[in-house]
Amino acid sequence: MAMIDWGTVRYQFAWPYNDGIAAGQFVYWPGNTKDENKEEILVLDMKTMAWSVITAPFLPGESYCLADMAEHGGLCIVSSKEQCVKLWVRDSNGGWVVKKEVSLLDQFGYLKKLRRDEWMKRVRILAMKAGYVYMEFWSIRKCNSYLLVLNLNTLKLQIIHNKPGPGDDKRYRGAAFAFFMRLAPVPVPDEDKKLQDA
């Protein structure tokens, strides 16, 4: 474990909770901000090995994650507040603009019923990869949580009930961490045949 203090950002590197996101020549980490008026992101320039900070486009307290999305110009932020998911991208002046906004409760009516029946309140952004946003939707009064997977391109939502296993009706709520293999995908049989014929 290592610690960096940079102005109002105090960042504690502790695996597996704090994984940086590489985008171009930079690596970004959400900061553990102590300032109530701004959320700061720690930046490491890999060419110069210099540290700096940038300010997120929202106040502290929103759940968010950083993502490298080439289709949106590199560094993006996905945030959630009041069950509204926003995709933030950089503009030509280095500022932030909302590229896409999805109100989960308005877009997916069945989440309203789930929210009411099971006291579901919080949406925590876990990760974003390949156009999908991975979130945890959890209850403030019960031990219930669901993993939500939102495709930002098609606006389709998959809900996975977070419980221990088949045949086990116990509810579970605990830390959820997204994990992505760093290997290239294996071709499906049809694609494999195309590769053999080439």
C-alpha positions as CSV (number, residue, x, y, z in Angstrom):
1,M,0.0,0.0,0.0
2,A,1.3,3.5,-0.9
3,M,-0.1,7.0,-0.3
4,I,0.1,10.2,-2.2
5,D,-1.0,13.7,-1.0
6,W,-1.6,16.2,-3.7
7,G,-3.4,19.4,-2.6
8,T,-6.9,18.3,-1.5
9,V,-6.4,14.8,-3.0
10,R,-5.3,12.1,-0.7
11,Y,-5.0,8.9,-2.5
12,Q,-4.3,5.5,-1.0
13,F,-3.2,2.8,-3.4
14,A,-4.6,-0.4,-2.1
15,W,-5.3,-3.5,-4.2
16,P,-8.0,-4.5,-5.3
17,Y,-10.1,-1.4,-4.7
18,N,-8.2,1.2,-6.6
19,D,-7.2,0.3,-10.1
20,G,-6.0,3.1,-12.4
21,I,-7.4,3.6,-15.9
22,A,-4.9,4.0,-18.7
23,A,-5.9,6.4,-21.5
24,G,-3.3,7.4,-24.0
25,Q,-0.1,8.4,-22.2
26,F,-1.9,9.0,-18.9
27,V,-3.2,6.9,-16.0
28,Y,-6.1,8.2,-14.0
29,W,-7.4,7.3,-10.4
30,P,-10.5,8.6,-8.7
31,G,-9.2,10.6,-5.7
32,N,-10.2,10.3,-2.1
33,T,-11.2,14.0,-2.1
34,K,-11.3,15.9,1.2
35,D,-12.6,19.0,-0.4
36,E,-16.4,19.3,-0.2
37,N,-16.7,21.6,-3.3
38,K,-15.0,19.5,-5.9
39,E,-14.1,15.9,-6.8
40,E,-10.5,15.6,-8.0
41,I,-9.0,12.9,-10.1
42,L,-5.3,11.9,-9.8
43,V,-3.3,11.8,-13.1
44,L,0.1,10.3,-13.9
45,D,1.7,11.3,-17.1
46,M,3.6,8.1,-18.1
47,K,6.0,10.0,-20.4
48,T,7.2,12.6,-17.9
49,M,6.2,10.6,-14.7
50,A,4.7,13.8,-13.4
51,W,1.6,13.8,-11.1
52,S,-1.3,16.3,-11.5
53,V,-5.0,16.5,-10.8
54,I,-8.1,17.3,-12.8
55,T,-11.5,18.2,-11.5
56,A,-14.5,15.9,-12.2
57,P,-17.6,17.6,-13.6
58,F,-19.7,16.9,-10.5
59,L,-19.6,17.4,-6.7
60,P,-18.2,14.8,-4.4
61,G,-20.7,12.1,-3.4
62,E,-21.7,10.8,-6.8
63,S,-20.8,7.3,-7.7
64,Y,-18.5,7.2,-10.7
65,C,-15.8,5.3,-12.6
66,L,-13.3,6.3,-15.3
67,A,-13.1,4.6,-18.6
68,D,-10.9,4.7,-21.7
69,M,-13.3,4.9,-24.7
70,A,-11.6,5.5,-28.0
71,E,-15.0,6.1,-29.7
72,H,-15.4,9.1,-27.4
73,G,-11.9,10.5,-27.6
74,G,-10.2,8.7,-24.7
75,L,-11.0,9.4,-21.1
76,C,-14.6,9.3,-20.1
77,I,-16.5,9.3,-16.8
78,V,-19.7,7.4,-16.0
79,S,-21.5,8.8,-13.0
80,S,-24.7,8.1,-11.2
81,K,-26.8,10.2,-8.9
82,E,-30.5,9.7,-8.0
83,Q,-30.6,6.6,-10.3
84,C,-29.6,8.7,-13.3
85,V,-26.5,7.5,-15.3
86,K,-24.4,10.1,-17.2
87,L,-21.6,9.6,-19.7
88,W,-19.2,12.5,-19.5
89,V,-16.7,13.2,-22.3
90,R,-14.0,15.8,-22.8
91,D,-14.7,18.7,-25.1
92,S,-12.1,20.5,-27.3
93,N,-11.3,23.0,-24.4
94,G,-10.5,20.2,-21.9
95,G,-13.9,20.7,-20.1
96,W,-16.6,18.0,-19.6
97,V,-19.9,17.6,-21.4
98,V,-22.7,15.1,-21.0
99,K,-22.7,12.8,-24.0
100,K,-25.5,10.5,-22.9
101,E,-27.9,10.6,-19.9
102,V,-30.2,7.7,-18.9
103,S,-32.7,7.9,-16.1
104,L,-32.9,4.2,-15.0
105,L,-36.3,4.6,-13.3
106,D,-37.9,6.4,-16.3
107,Q,-36.2,4.2,-19.0
108,F,-36.9,0.9,-17.2
109,G,-40.3,1.0,-15.5
110,Y,-39.8,-2.4,-13.7
111,L,-37.0,-0.8,-11.7
112,K,-39.6,1.5,-10.1
113,K,-41.5,-1.5,-8.8
114,L,-38.3,-3.2,-7.6
115,R,-37.2,0.0,-5.9
116,R,-40.6,0.3,-4.1
117,D,-41.0,-3.4,-3.2
118,E,-37.5,-4.0,-1.9
119,W,-36.5,-0.5,-0.8
120,M,-33.8,-0.3,-3.5
121,K,-32.2,3.1,-3.3
122,R,-28.5,3.3,-4.2
123,V,-26.9,2.8,-7.6
124,R,-23.1,2.3,-7.4
125,I,-21.1,2.4,-10.7
126,L,-18.6,-0.5,-10.7
127,A,-17.0,-0.2,-14.1
128,M,-17.5,0.5,-17.8
129,K,-16.1,-1.5,-20.6
130,A,-16.9,-1.9,-24.3
131,G,-20.1,0.2,-24.1
132,Y,-21.5,-1.5,-21.1
133,V,-21.9,0.1,-17.6
134,Y,-21.7,-2.3,-14.7
135,M,-23.6,-1.2,-11.6
136,E,-24.8,-2.4,-8.2
137,F,-28.4,-1.5,-7.2
138,W,-28.9,-2.1,-3.5
139,S,-31.4,-1.7,-0.7
140,I,-31.2,0.7,2.2
141,R,-33.3,-1.5,4.5
142,K,-32.9,-5.1,3.3
143,C,-30.0,-7.3,2.4
144,N,-30.8,-7.2,-1.3
145,S,-28.7,-6.1,-4.2
146,Y,-28.7,-6.6,-7.9
147,L,-26.0,-6.2,-10.5
148,L,-27.2,-4.1,-13.4
149,V,-25.5,-4.2,-16.8
150,L,-26.5,-1.3,-19.1
151,N,-25.6,-1.3,-22.8
152,L,-25.2,2.4,-23.6
153,N,-25.6,1.9,-27.3
154,T,-28.8,-0.1,-27.3
155,L,-30.1,1.0,-23.9
156,K,-30.8,-2.6,-23.0
157,L,-30.5,-3.5,-19.3
158,Q,-29.7,-6.9,-17.8
159,I,-30.5,-7.5,-14.1
160,I,-28.6,-10.2,-12.1
161,H,-29.9,-11.0,-8.6
162,N,-27.0,-11.1,-6.3
163,K,-27.4,-14.2,-4.2
164,P,-25.0,-17.0,-3.2
165,G,-26.0,-19.8,-5.6
166,P,-28.6,-22.1,-7.2
167,G,-31.3,-23.2,-4.8
168,D,-30.2,-20.8,-2.1
169,D,-32.8,-18.2,-1.3
170,K,-30.6,-16.2,1.1
171,R,-30.2,-12.6,0.1
172,Y,-26.7,-11.2,-0.2
173,R,-25.4,-7.7,-0.2
174,G,-21.7,-7.1,-0.1
175,A,-18.9,-5.6,-2.1
176,A,-19.0,-6.2,-5.8
177,F,-15.9,-5.8,-8.0
178,A,-15.8,-5.9,-11.8
179,F,-13.1,-8.1,-13.3
180,F,-12.1,-8.2,-16.9
181,M,-9.7,-10.7,-18.5
182,R,-6.8,-9.0,-20.2
183,L,-6.8,-11.6,-23.0
184,A,-8.1,-11.2,-26.5
185,P,-11.5,-12.9,-27.1
186,V,-11.4,-16.4,-28.5
187,P,-13.1,-16.6,-31.9
188,V,-16.5,-18.4,-32.1
189,P,-16.6,-21.5,-34.4
190,D,-18.0,-19.5,-37.4
191,E,-15.2,-16.9,-37.1
192,D,-12.6,-19.7,-36.7
193,K,-13.7,-21.2,-40.0
194,K,-13.3,-17.8,-41.7
195,L,-9.8,-17.5,-40.3
196,Q,-8.9,-21.0,-41.6
197,D,-10.1,-20.2,-45.1
198,A,-8.1,-16.9,-45.3
